[in-house]
Amino acid sequence: MARVTILGAGAMGSALATPLRANGHEVALWGTWLDDHFLQEFADGGPHPGTKVPLARGAEVFTSDRIADALAGADAVIVAVASVGVLEVSRRAAPHLTRSADPAHRPVLGLVSKGFHQRMDGSIDLMPEAVREAIEDPGAVIVAIGGPCKANEVAAGRFTATAFASTDDGRAATALADLMRTPDYRPSVSDDEAGLEVCAPLKNVYAIALGYADGLEQSTGEPWHNLKSAIFARASEEMGLVAEALGGRVETAFGLPGVGDLEVTGLSGRNKVYGARIGAGETAAEALEHMREAGQTVEGVAASGLAAQLVDSRLGSIADRLTLLAAIRAVLDGAQDPLAVIRGAL
């Protein structure tokens, strides 16, 4: 039995306690300062406000002031906070990421949080690099966790196939996958950290366009399935192009981290809903304001801007092939005829 600490008591962080407890591991779930208001009710057996599912029986909950206690003796640590909080949480965790007196003896470090990271100089990196910088260990092996995982389904123990990747020929990914694998939580393992980390934020951007096609159906009363299929195919191709350009593999975009995650994100979720609002007739600004009023963050909006900077700074050689990515950015910037812009990119 291992001790696994999950940093972040949001929907996905709490959900991951389910496969871990199913395997009999000791689970410490630490909530950030944004989670403290619901942690006691959650610890007492109430449902999580995000998943509507109670925490797996036997998992221990720690409030934001007890990060040292939560990390004590951890064999594995999973960072599962929103991308905007990854650096701060990683910095707070760094002094406690040891299992012994040897500071080089770190637990396996998994990363569920996804996004592009913007450095102080404006350059764009993938999230594992940001974590390595935050914990002051540029050589740290990190297990990137991605793929089509709806948190409520993971929490409820429904079948989920996911993807783990690490740069050490997948050894760390294999170790963490072995801790978490159950008949219904099924990680596959690879060494393509870059490919997985590219697909994770980009799928949120492309899901906006998939949602746009759904919004057209709402506004016209007619299906736009052919358009949506073309968007899906083009998005998959572009994710592969970016993955390869950043040192990953094209085939990762055509597996669970890419098309698998894009499919489930395009079916439901905030990025899809945001795109549908635009397709139904709202401007991008109006749709975003309505989402914010409902307390919903649209990850693909920020990711699209950072992706555009990434293309400008590092991917100039393939910029003219990323037509759908550019079209989505134009729509979010207020293009007058979103359909014409998206159609022209396909």
Secondary structure as the mmCIF struct_conf table of DSSP 4:
data_model
#
loop_
_struct_conf.conf_type_id
_struct_conf.id
_struct_conf.beg_label_comp_id
_struct_conf.beg_label_asym_id
_struct_conf.beg_label_seq_id
_struct_conf.end_label_comp_id
_struct_conf.end_label_asym_id
_struct_conf.end_label_seq_id
STRN STRN1 ARG A 3 LEU A 7
BEND BEND1 GLY A 10 GLY A 10
HELX_RH_AL_P HELX_RH_AL_P1 ALA A 11 ALA A 15
TURN_TY1_P TURN_TY1_P1 LEU A 16 LEU A 16
HELX_RH_AL_P HELX_RH_AL_P2 ALA A 17 ALA A 22
TURN_TY1_P TURN_TY1_P2 ASN A 23 GLY A 24
STRN STRN2 GLU A 26 TRP A 30
TURN_TY1_P TURN_TY1_P3 TRP A 33 ASP A 35
HELX_RH_AL_P HELX_RH_AL_P3 ASP A 36 ALA A 43
TURN_TY1_P TURN_TY1_P4 ASP A 44 GLY A 45
HELX_LH_PP_P HELX_LH_PP_P1 GLY A 46 GLY A 46
STRN STRN3 PRO A 47 PRO A 47
HELX_LH_PP_P HELX_LH_PP_P2 HIS A 48 HIS A 48
TURN_TY1_P TURN_TY1_P5 PRO A 49 THR A 51
BEND BEND2 LYS A 52 VAL A 53
STRN STRN4 PRO A 54 PRO A 54
HELX_LH_PP_P HELX_LH_PP_P3 LEU A 55 ALA A 56
TURN_TY1_P TURN_TY1_P6 ARG A 57 GLY A 58
HELX_LH_PP_P HELX_LH_PP_P4 ALA A 59 ALA A 59
STRN STRN5 GLU A 60 PHE A 62
HELX_RH_3T_P HELX_RH_3T_P1 SER A 64 ARG A 66
HELX_RH_AL_P HELX_RH_AL_P4 ILE A 67 LEU A 71
TURN_TY1_P TURN_TY1_P7 ALA A 72 GLY A 73
BEND BEND3 ASP A 75 ASP A 75
STRN STRN6 ALA A 76 VAL A 79
BEND BEND4 VAL A 81 VAL A 81
HELX_RH_3T_P HELX_RH_3T_P2 SER A 83 GLY A 85
HELX_RH_AL_P HELX_RH_AL_P5 VAL A 86 ALA A 93
HELX_RH_3T_P HELX_RH_3T_P3 ALA A 94 HIS A 96
BEND BEND5 ARG A 99 ALA A 101
TURN_TY1_P TURN_TY1_P8 PRO A 103 ALA A 104
HELX_LH_PP_P HELX_LH_PP_P5 ARG A 106 PRO A 107
STRN STRN7 VAL A 108 LEU A 111
STRN STRN8 PHE A 116 GLN A 118
TURN_TY1_P TURN_TY1_P9 MET A 120 ASP A 121
BEND BEND6 GLY A 122 GLY A 122
STRN STRN9 ILE A 124 LEU A 126
HELX_RH_AL_P HELX_RH_AL_P6 MET A 127 ALA A 134
TURN_TY1_P TURN_TY1_P10 ILE A 135 GLU A 136
TURN_TY1_P TURN_TY1_P11 PRO A 138 GLY A 139
STRN STRN10 ILE A 142 GLY A 146
BEND BEND7 GLY A 147 PRO A 148
HELX_RH_AL_P HELX_RH_AL_P7 ALA A 151 ALA A 156
TURN_TY1_P TURN_TY1_P12 GLY A 157 GLY A 157
STRN STRN11 THR A 160 ALA A 165
TURN_TY1_P TURN_TY1_P13 THR A 167 GLY A 170
HELX_RH_AL_P HELX_RH_AL_P8 ARG A 171 MET A 180
BEND BEND8 PRO A 183 ASP A 184
STRN STRN12 TYR A 185 SER A 190
BEND BEND9 ASP A 191 ASP A 191
HELX_RH_AL_P HELX_RH_AL_P9 GLU A 193 THR A 220
BEND BEND10 GLY A 221 GLU A 222
HELX_RH_AL_P HELX_RH_AL_P10 HIS A 225 ALA A 245
TURN_TY1_P TURN_TY1_P14 LEU A 246 GLY A 247
HELX_RH_AL_P HELX_RH_AL_P11 VAL A 250 ALA A 253
TURN_TY1_P TURN_TY1_P15 PHE A 254 PHE A 254
BEND BEND11 GLY A 255 GLY A 255
HELX_RH_PI_P HELX_RH_PI_P1 LEU A 256 GLY A 260
HELX_RH_AL_P HELX_RH_AL_P12 ASP A 261 LEU A 267
BEND BEND12 SER A 268 GLY A 269
HELX_RH_AL_P HELX_RH_AL_P13 ARG A 270 GLY A 279
TURN_TY1_P TURN_TY1_P16 ALA A 280 GLY A 281
HELX_RH_AL_P HELX_RH_AL_P14 ALA A 284 GLU A 293
TURN_TY1_P TURN_TY1_P17 ALA A 294 GLY A 295
HELX_RH_AL_P HELX_RH_AL_P15 GLU A 299 ARG A 314
HELX_RH_3T_P HELX_RH_3T_P4 GLY A 316 ARG A 321
HELX_RH_AL_P HELX_RH_AL_P16 THR A 323 LEU A 332
TURN_TY1_P TURN_TY1_P18 ASP A 333 GLY A 334
BEND BEND13 GLN A 336 GLN A 336
HELX_RH_AL_P HELX_RH_AL_P17 PRO A 338 GLY A 344
TURN_TY1_P TURN_TY1_P19 ALA A 345 ALA A 345
#
